C-alpha cells in the first residue's frame, strides 16, 4: 500500500509542475440570418443530400442515377434473382388469397360495389412496384380509410338512392387524396413521419381495429338499417335497436367461418412451416361459402349475399370524376382526411418492416408512390391506401405499399 501511495504523490507533483498547453480554437465563421435559415431548411428538406451522388459524374451517368432515384425499380431490378422470384411467387399467392375477400369486404365498408375493392388491389400494386421504396409492404384497400370514406360521403349522399353520384364522389375523393399525398412527397415533407411515435401508431391501429370490428356487426348479424356514425355508442345502439332484423342463419354462418379463420391462424402460429394454412384460409372461406350458398339456395333461407360481381375489365373511370356543384367541398375534405389516414398507416407499417430488416424507407418516395398509385388507379377504379395486409404487394414481393379507397 505504501509504495502505491508514494507513486501517486509523485505523479500528482509532476502534473502540477507540467506546463499547461493552451490551444486556441477559432470561432465559427459569422453567418447571416439568411444563411442560417438556408442551412436549417437544407437539413430539414434535404437531409439525404440527393444531389451529392451527381457530383463529378459524366452526363450519361447522371441521367442513369436520376432515373434510379425516381424509379427505385431500376436499382433492384438488375439484381433480381430466381431465388427472389420463388419467394415472390409464394407471397403473391398469399396476398391474392387475402386481397380477394378483403377487397370485397372493404368495398362494402365504403358502401361501394364489391368489384371496386378487387380493382383497387390490382392496378396500384403495379405502380408501387416501380415507385415505392419499401420491400415489405403490400398495396390494397385498407379498412379504416374505406370506412371513413363511406361515412363522410354518406352524410351528404345516399349510396342506395343515388348510387351513381355516390360512386362519382368516391372517385373524386380518391383523386384528391392521391394528389395530396404526391404533393407531400414533391415538397419533400417526408420528415413528417419522424414525428409519429410508436405509442401514437399503436393507439391509432388499436382504435382503427375497434371501429372496423364494430362496423362488421352489420354484415355479421344481417342488419339492413345500420347507423351512419362510427362511435361506439351509436353502433351498439343501432345493433340492439334493430334486433328484429337479426338473421340467425347469417350469424351462424359468419361465426362458423370466423372460428375456421381463427383455427387456421392458431395452426400457423404453432407450426410456422404451415404458414400457408392461415394465408389461404380467407380465400378458402370465400370459395366454401359461395359453394354453400349456391348448393342450398341460401339467399332464400335468409342469408345475406353479395350477389353477382361485374365481369371483364373495367373501362377508364376518368369520366366519373365530379368537380362541380355543392359537393366539391365534401370531396376535397374527404380526400384530405382519407389521404392522411392511409398515408400514416402505410408509411408507419413500412418503417416497422424496414427497422426489422435493417434498411431505410424514403418517406418522400413513399408519399409520391402512394399518391400516384391512387391517381393512376382511377383508370381501373378506386383509391389505394396503405395497409399492413402482411406486407403486400409489388416490388419483389414483399414489396409494395398499401392503398386507400
TAZI-V657854 format. One line per field, one symbol per residue. phi: phi as a letter, one per 30 degrees, with the letter a starting at -180 (. if undefined). A space follows every 50 residues. Layout:
phi: ???
This chain:
phi: .dedddddddddddddddddcccdcdddddbdddddddddddddcbddhd dddddicdedddddddddddcedddcedcdbddddddddddddddddddd ddddddddddiceeddddddccdeedddddcdcccbcbcldcdddddded dddddcbddcdbdddddddddddddddddddddddddhcddedddddddd dddddddddddddddddeddcidccbdddcdeddddddddcbddcdcddd ddddddddddddddddddddbedcdddddcdedddddddddddddchddd cjddbdjdcdcidddecddcdbccidcddddddddddddddddddddddd ddddddcibccddddddddddddddddddckedbccacfakdieefeeaa bdbbc
